[in-house]
């Protein structure tokens, strides 16, 4: 029998501190990633342009999806938080490079972030599990 809920990746750490959340969870045929902020060497990336930060996030998302046996093609929904409305065009340009065809549904809002970054992205993927029979 397949475990109905599977934690993907090890404990999530930032700056040596273990956080009280999972990097990703597979629940049946769906994989839910936690909101990703831009990271560099395990530390939040608070410098760089929104384009730099978006690339860092989407590269990390790609890696986490791979750990779950998925790819960006499996992403069905994304949620985006931007610190500043003016960053949307730069974010959207890079996002479009990572999802050039059949992009997922997406919501985007402007909001203060808990970390001093310009952007945060969360995704949900759909990848059916292999049948046990």
Helices and strands as residue ranges (DSSP letters): E 5-8, E 13-14, E 17-18, E 24-27, E 30-33, E 36-37, E 39-40, E 43-44, H 50-67, G 72-74, E 75-82, G 85-87, H 88-98, E 105-110, E 119-126
